[in-house]
């Protein structure tokens, strides 16, 4: 059950790279690498698309991004398991559908 949930809610790799990029811009490369526990070269290769982060690394990037920019998305263990996508949010109007995430 966890594996199905994990893949159903996991954001695309492009979102992971965008989150990593924002973390590096705001926190700096050295602090981002220290928080993730990976070498600077590895983060650089992830950012440039030469390598892809593992599932565990993607989860850590998302978790750090949430802690830094959206701590309201992490109020329970369920949020961590579902990548913060099971929270009830108001239904958007049709004009807002393109910007809305489940």
N, C-alpha and C positions, 0 to 999 in steps of 0.2 A: 504494500500500500504506500509506504513512504517513497519508494522509487517512482511510482506513477505520479504521486503528488509533486515530487521534486521536479520531474521533467515537464509536467503540465504547467507549473507556475514559473519556472526559471526564465528570466529575461534573455533576450537574444544577446549574442556575443557583442554586437555593436553597442548595446546599452552598457555592457560591462566595460568596454573600452572607453566610452564617453564618461562613465563614472570615474574610472581610473584617471583619465585625463584631468577631470575637474579636481580630483583629490591632489594630484601632482601640482596643479596650478595654485591651489589654495594652501596646501600644507607644505609644499616643496617636495622634491624628489627624495631627499634623504629621510625626512620624517615619514613619508608615505611608505618607503621601503622598510623602515624600522617598524612601523605599525603592522605591516603585512608579514614581516619576518622573511623577506626574500631579498636577494641581491639586487643592486641597482640595474645591472645588466639585464636581469630577467624582466624587471618592470619595463625597461626600455624596449625589449623585444616584444612584450605584450602590447605596448602602445603603438609600435610600428607595424604590428600584424605579422611579424616573423614567427612568433610562437603564440599559442593559445593557452590561457590559464586553465588549470585543472578545475574540476567541479568544486573542490574544496577552496581553491584560490578565488574562484568567482564568488563563492559565498562570502569569503572574507572581505573581498573588495566591496560587495554590496553592503555588508554589515558595517564596515568602516564608513562608507558613503552615507548610510542612514544615520549613524552616530554623529557624523559631522554636519549633515545638512537637513535631515528629516528624522529627528529622534522620536517624533510622534508615531512613526510607523512601527516602532518596536515596543509594544506594550505587553506582549505575551510571548510565550514559546511558540504558539501557533503562528505568530507573525514571522518568526525566524524560519519555521518550516515551510511556510507558503510564500516566502519572499515578500511579506507584507501585503498580499493581494486579497485577503479575505475580509478586510475591514469593510463595514457598511459605509457606503458613500452615497450622497444624494444622486439621483439619476439626472444626467445632464440633458439639456435641451438638444434637439437634433443639430443645432448650429455648433455645439461644443463637442460632438462625437469624435471628431478627428483628434482632439487633444486629451481624450479621456482614456484612462487605463483601468482595467478591471481590478 
